[in-house]
Amino acid sequence: MDHQTHIFGGDWTDRKLDILFRYLQAYTTALSNQRFDLYYIDAFAGAGHREKSTESKKHGKVSTVLSGPKQPRLFPDEETAATFSSDVEQERLFLDGSARLALRCTPQFHRFIFIEKNPSRCTSLRSLTSEFPSARDRIEVRQGDANEELREICRQNWRTRRAVLFLDPYGTQVSWSTIEAVAETEAIDLWVLFPIGAVVRMLQRDGQIPPSWKSRLEDLLGPAEWQKEFYKEVHPAPLFENEIIGIERASIDMIGQFFMDRLRSRFPAVAPEPAELRNSKNALLYLFCFAASNKRGAGVALRIANHILNMGK
Ligand SMILES: C[S@@+](CC[C@H](N)C(=O)[O-])C[C@H]1O[C@@H](n2cnc3c(N)ncnc32)[C@H](O)[C@@H]1O
């Protein structure tokens, strides 16, 4: 395996990719007799491969092969993306990342767009053409920022094309305006990881959010009145509205629902129950959400997505 292999994730990564792969297969099957050019777009494409964390025994102790920095971390990516530690035995499992899974899908997509900002991962993605020679002329690798590249792609004419877009950021990198641009194509189905764990950590209990986090949240959630939604003043009693004794932050469920409502405000169909991706300590990291942008195709797309999402329960 080459050095560009990407190391991340735990069991929730398997679940995420399993859902994606099942959807891709069902999607190309359902649309195989239609006249559309079918695209797979992966906007945080990674390297194409990944190494899975496994446990191995050394000196009588069970240790995980992945180790990361010890200080508190804000984003789920930092918790799971890691480098191999030299003092543990390494059991390496080489698995397909999302890009390779999409290339393996049958019936095949007509075109593949892989967006990745890391240059060495782009090199790795380009080398997929030798592994999948029949797709050589149908793979486009764009090195750049996912939001910028996607906005340009969404501005193109999508009348004769349909696509599945996978948004798999580590943290809060997806802009709400990008999601709006996707909905406006009326051609691109969206699977997006909403980084709810990171969002909850950024929404400080006392409402005092550092300016840099605030602007990231605004970019992720859009200019909606999320602060009003997420923070309520606490009064001593119902008739004492001028007296504020504290601030109450919305629950994690309410924050998730807020994002789902945002999706529903733009897309004709949104799967009502996203997959909850949790780490080994059962902490919720991401909601894996599905939204279909084409009114005509939305019914079928939603049925397939709901079926797949319910399989993992
Ligand atoms: C969770 S990994 C993707 C894993 C991939 N989907 C897979 O299954 O193999 C996120 C990737 O997004 C890339 N990335 C981070 N910020 C980005 C940005 N703004 N634009 C494009 N890629 C970005 C990272 O370099 C990393 O490879």
The ligand as an SDF file (V2000), in Angstrom:
LIG
                    3D

 27 29  0  0  0  0  0  0  0  0999 V2000
  -13.0470   12.3850    6.3740 C   0  0  0  0  0  0  0  0  0  0  0  0
  -11.8530   12.6240    5.1430 S   0  0  0  0  0  0  0  0  0  0  0  0
  -12.6310   11.9550    3.7220 C   0  0  0  0  0  0  0  0  0  0  0  0
  -12.6150   10.4780    3.6540 C   0  0  0  0  0  0  0  0  0  0  0  0
  -13.1690    9.9100    2.3740 C   0  0  0  0  0  0  0  0  0  0  0  0
  -14.5370   10.3270    2.1610 N   0  0  0  0  0  0  0  0  0  0  0  0
  -13.0640    8.3930    2.3570 C   0  0  0  0  0  0  0  0  0  0  0  0
  -14.0620    7.7030    2.6320 O   0  0  0  0  0  0  0  0  0  0  0  0
  -11.9800    7.8800    2.0410 O   0  0  0  0  0  0  0  0  0  0  0  0
  -11.9190   14.3360    4.7820 C   0  0  0  0  0  0  0  0  0  0  0  0
  -11.0150   14.7860    3.6540 C   0  0  0  0  0  0  0  0  0  0  0  0
  -11.3510   16.1330    3.3290 O   0  0  0  0  0  0  0  0  0  0  0  0
  -10.1600   16.8310    2.9950 C   0  0  0  0  0  0  0  0  0  0  0  0
  -10.4760   18.2570    3.1850 N   0  0  0  0  0  0  0  0  0  0  0  0
  -10.5010   18.9550    4.3470 C   0  0  0  0  0  0  0  0  0  0  0  0
  -10.9080   20.2200    4.1120 N   0  0  0  0  0  0  0  0  0  0  0  0
  -11.1890   20.2980    2.7980 C   0  0  0  0  0  0  0  0  0  0  0  0
  -11.6800   21.3450    1.9610 C   0  0  0  0  0  0  0  0  0  0  0  0
  -11.9750   22.5460    2.4360 N   0  0  0  0  0  0  0  0  0  0  0  0
  -11.8610   21.0880    0.6460 N   0  0  0  0  0  0  0  0  0  0  0  0
  -11.5680   19.8530    0.1370 C   0  0  0  0  0  0  0  0  0  0  0  0
  -11.0930   18.8210    0.8810 N   0  0  0  0  0  0  0  0  0  0  0  0
  -10.9050   19.0520    2.1920 C   0  0  0  0  0  0  0  0  0  0  0  0
   -9.1140   16.2570    3.9180 C   0  0  0  0  0  0  0  0  0  0  0  0
   -7.8210   16.4340    3.3590 O   0  0  0  0  0  0  0  0  0  0  0  0
   -9.5210   14.7870    3.9910 C   0  0  0  0  0  0  0  0  0  0  0  0
   -8.8460   14.0410    3.0150 O   0  0  0  0  0  0  0  0  0  0  0  0
  1  2  1  0
  2  3  1  0
  2 10  1  0
  3  4  1  0
  4  5  1  0
  5  6  1  0
  5  7  1  0
  7  8  2  0
  7  9  1  0
 10 11  1  0
 11 12  1  0
 11 26  1  0
 12 13  1  0
 13 14  1  0
 13 24  1  0
 14 15  1  0
 14 23  1  0
 15 16  2  0
 16 17  1  0
 17 18  1  0
 17 23  2  0
 18 19  1  0
 18 20  2  0
 20 21  1  0
 21 22  2  0
 22 23  1  0
 24 25  1  0
 24 26  1  0
 26 27  1  0
M  CHG  2   2   1   9  -1
M  END
$$$$
